[in-house]
Amino acid sequence: MNKNGGGSGFFKGASARHLAVFITFIALIGGFFILNRLVKPPDVSASERRELAKLPEFTASALASAEFMSGFENFAADSFVFRDGLRAVRAAAVFDLFMQTDKSGLYFGASGAGKFEKIDEDSYRGAAGKIRALAESLPDLNKYFAIIPDKSIYAGGYLPGFDPSEARAALAGQLDGIEYVDMTGALDGGDFYRTDLHWDQTRLAGVCSALYDAMDISAPAPDDVIVTAGEFYGVYAGQLALPMAADTMRYVSNAYIDGAAVSYLNARTGAMAPGPMYDAALFSGRDPYDLFLSGAQPLIVIDSPNSRTDRELYMFRDSFSSSLAPLLTAAYRRVTLIDLRYLDSRVLSAYVDFKPGSDVLFIYSTQILNNESILLVK
């Protein structure tokens, strides 16, 4: 009788525990469901600088093709309440608990946070073909090419990312007749923002020297004034979701930069319009790096009447050159920046009159060379 009573008590206790676990589970699931219905997710993730997935439209064809469920999974992951906090917990577990070197290709090393950018040889060759075709259409110009090295090569330890020698090999024979300017030794890990992919404008003296040496320019030494825009977190800070110190964005001012006039192509009207060298208002926007030459622009012309020479430079470029170009106003009377992601090469002659004897520089980061399809060269 005692045994039966004890057994009965044991099973009752077990049943009570099971019931408590079940109720707790239902409460958690229900609570998160209610919170997710009450808390409206943002349209844009400020930390990741991207638009979040929207709830897909429900149709019979979308359901049958699994398109709806795929879209719903993305929506659920992007709109889950406490999402940023849970991302931080996951990142801490990946790096601190499991001691992994990266999280989905993102790492944190000696040069700060970054993302592995392995070289896609096919894309590199495709980009080189486009550059070669464009260069051949521009006779009587002094032609140069430079690869902006990915910051991972300065991160320390073994990181399977950008390899300068591999990049050169992928381009071997593709750009004959265009002088290569090696940037690798002109930079180190401290020349990049620790939370972002871009370089720090105030630390590009070595890059300018490498260009001037290749282009046979006597490099002037302007009296620079360093201006602080403020603290910011770069794109990798949001993507990694790890606690890290903010970067400080500074920009260079001198007599050449201050005396220059900047004009931008208005894509709607097709006319050039004046604008700022540094747009302080954009520092508070989605991407603080847009401070430099107003961010993504198809065509920019910088006229520098105080330059030390009367030479002109045409830069086929990506976002890195937005901070580099102002520094070249000491050496060039005019600098024209052309972004082939936004300006098709077939209409280039309508906007740019290439002056014979001038310099042309094709300067790209590996992020662009790995995605050659975005270069609008036909």
N, C-alpha and C positions, 0 to 999 in steps of 0.2 A: 504493500500500500504506500509506504514511504517512497519506494522506487517509482511507482506510478505517478505519485504526486510530484516528485522531483523532475521526472521526465516531462510531465505536463507543464511545469513551470519553465523548464528549459525551452520547450517549443514555443511557449507563449512569449518568452523573452526574445527568442529569435524572430518570431513573427513581428513583434513590436519594433525590433531594430530594422527589419526589412521594410516595414511600413514607414518608419521614420526616414530611411534612406529614399524611399519612393516619393514621399511627400516633399523632401528637400529637393530632390531632382526636378520634380514637377514645378516647384516654386521657383527654382533657378531658371528653368527653361521658360516658364510663363513670365517671370519677371523680366528677363532679357527680351522676350517677345513684346511685352507691353512698352518697355523702354524704347525699343527700336521703332515702335509705332508712334510714340510720343515725341521722341527727339528726332528732329529733321536733320539729316546729314547735310553737310555743306556741298555745294556744287563743285568746289575746287579744294584740293588739299594744299594748304599754304606751305606745309613742310616739305611735301614732295613735288610741288610746282606742277601739278597736273590736274586735269579734270577727272572727277570720280565717275565711275560707271553709273549709268542710269538704269532704272527698271525697264527691261525690254518690253516691247509690245507683245501681248499674248495673241497669237493667231494659230490656227490649226496647222498651217504649213511650218511655222516656226517650232511648234511642239513636235511635230513628226520628224523634223530634221535635226532635232536636239539643239537647234540654235537658241531656242528660248531658255533651256536649262543652262546652257553655257553662259548666256548673258546674265541669267539670274544669279549664277554662282559668283560672277564678277561683281554684280550689284550688291549681293549679300556681304561679300568680303570687304567692299569699299564703304558700305553704309553701317557696318556693325558698331554699336555703341561701345565706347571706351576703346576704339580701334587703335588710336595712337599709343595709349598706355600698354595695350597688349603687344603691339609691335616692339615697344621698348623692352618688354619682358623677354620676348623671343630673341631679340638681338643680344641681350645680356646672356641668355642661356647658350647661344651659339658660340660667343667669344669667350665667356668666362667659365661656363660650366663644361661645355664640350671641347673647348680649346681649339676651335676650328680657325683657319686663317681667313676665311671669308664667309659672307652671307649672300648667297645668290650672286656671286661675282664682286660684291662690295667688300672692301678691306679697310683696315686702319693700321697704318704703318708709320715709319719714321717721318715721312713727308705728309702725314695726316691721312684723311679719308680719301678713298678713290675707288675706281672700278676697273677691273681687268679689261683691257682692250687688246685681245689677241688679234694678230694681223690676219686679215682675210686676203690672201694673195690674189685671188681672182678679182676682188673688188679693187685692190691696189692697182692691178694691171689695167682694169677698166678705167679707173680715174686717170692713170698715166696716159692712156690712149686719148682721153678727152682733152687733157692738158696739151698733149703733143699736137692734136688737131687744131686747137685754138692758137697755140704758139706759131704754128706754120701759117696761119691766116694773118699773122701780125708781123710782117717783114720790117727790117730796118730798126729793130729794137734790141736792146741788150737784155737777154732773158736769163732769169734766175729762178731756182726752185728751192724750197725749204720745207722740211717736215718739222712740225712742232712736236717734240718728244712728249710722250705721255708721262705724267708725274710718277707712275708706278716704278719707273726705272731708278728713282731716287728713294724708294720706300724702304729699302733694306730687306735682307732675307730673300728667300726664293719666292717670287711672285710671277706666275705664268702670264704676264701681260705683254706690254709693248717691248719689242726687241729692235733697237736701232739697226743692227747689222742685218736682221731679217727684213726690215723695211727697205733698206738699200738694195738687198738682193731681189726683192719683189719688183723693184723699179728698174733693175739693171737692164740697160739696152733700150728702155722704153722712152727715155728723155734725153737722148743724144742731142748735143747742141745747146742744151740748157744747163747752165752752170749750177751745180749743187752747193748750197750753203749749209754746212753742218751746224745745227743748233745744240747738239747734245752737250758739248763741253761748255757752252755759254750759259748753262742753267744748272741749278741744283735744287734739291728738295725744298729749300727755304724760299725759293722764288715763286712758289705757287701758294695760293690760299689753302689752308689746311682743311677746310670744309667744302671746297669747291674744286672744279676741274681747271679753272682758269689761272693764269699767272698774274702776279702782282705788278702793276705798272711801275711802281717805284723801284723795282728790282730788275729792270730790263736793260741796264747799261751794257751787259755782256752781249745780249742779243743785238742791240744797235751796233756795237763794235764789230760783231761778226758780219753783219750786213754791209757796213761801211768798208770793211776790209775787202770783201768780195766785189763790191761795186766801185772800188777805187775812189772813195770819197774821204776827204780830210775831215775827220769827225770833230765838229765843234764841241765845246764844253760849256753849255749854258749854265747860268746860275739858277738852279732849280729851287723852287719853293714847294714843299710837300704840304698838301691840304688834306685834312681828315674829313671824310664824308660821314663816317659813323661805323658802328659795329653791325655785322650781319652774319647770317648763317647761309652757307652755300648749299647747293643741291644735294651733296652727299650727306650732309647732316640730317636732312629730312628722310632720305632714302635708307640710311643706316639705322635711324631711330635710337642712337646712342647718345648719352649726355656728353657733350664736348664743348670746349670753350669757343666763343664766337671769334670770327675773324674781324679785323679792322680794315676797312676799305679806305685807301688814300689815293690821291691823284696828284699829278705833277703840273705845276704852273711855272712858266718862264716867259721871257720876252717874246720868243718865237711863237709859242702856243697862244699866248694872250693876244698877239698881233695878227693871228690867222683868222680867216673868214671861212665858215663852213656852210655848205649848201647841200640839201638833200633832194633826191628825186621824189616828187609827189606821184605815187603810182596811179592816182585817180586822174590827175590833169596831165601828167607826162612832162611837167615843168619842174625846174629846180627852184627850191625855196630855201632861204637862209634858216639856220638853226644853231643850237649851242654846241660847243665842243664837249662840254660836260653838262648833262641834264640832271641837276640835283633832284628834281621832282621824281624822276624815275628810280632813284635810289630806294624810295619807299614802296616801290611796286613789287610785282611778283618776283622779278629777278633784279636784285640790286646792281648787278654788273651792267645793266642797261644804262647806267650813269654814263658810260663811255660811248660817245657818238650815238646816243639814243637807241641802242640795241640793234635788233635785226633791221637792216636797211638794204635795199637792192643796189643803190648807187649813192656815193658820197664824194664830194669834191672839197678838198681843203686847200685854200690858197694862202701861201705864207710869204708876204712881201718882204719880210725881214730875213729870209733864209740866206745861208752863206753861199749858195750856188743858184743858178737859174735852171737847174735840171728838174725834170718831171719824173714821177714814179707812178706806175699803174700797179695796183695790188689786187690780185684775184685771191680772195681771202674768205675766212670764216670769222667767228666771233672773237677769237683771240686778237685779231688785228685791230679791233675797236680801241683797245688800250695801247697798242703799239704805234699806230699811225700818228697820234699827236706828237710823239717823241721825235718823229722824222721831219717835223716842220723846220727844224734847224738846218737840215741838209737839203731839203727839196723845196723849190718854189711852188710846186703844185703836187699834191698826192691825191690820186683818184682811187677810191676803194670800190671794187666790184664784187658783189656776192652772187655767184651763179646759182645759188639755191632759190633766188627770188627774181633774177633777171636772166632771161633766155639769151644765149649767145647769138641767136639769129637776129635779134633786134639791137644788139650791142652798138653797131655802127650808127644807129639813130641817136644815140645818147653820148657816145664817147668818140672824140676825134684824136686818134693816136698820133702823137708827134714823133716823127722819125728821129732816131738817135737817143730816145728816152729809155728809161729802165722799166722793165716789167718783172714783177715778182709774183710767182705762184707760191703761196704759203698756206699750208693746211695742217690741221691736226689729224691724228689717226682716226678720230671719230668721223670725220668727213671721208677720208680715204677708204674707210671700211664700209662706207655707204655711198658708193659712187653714183648710184641711180638718182640721187638728189641734185647732182650737178646738171644744170640745164644746158648741156652742150650737145648740139645736134650736127 
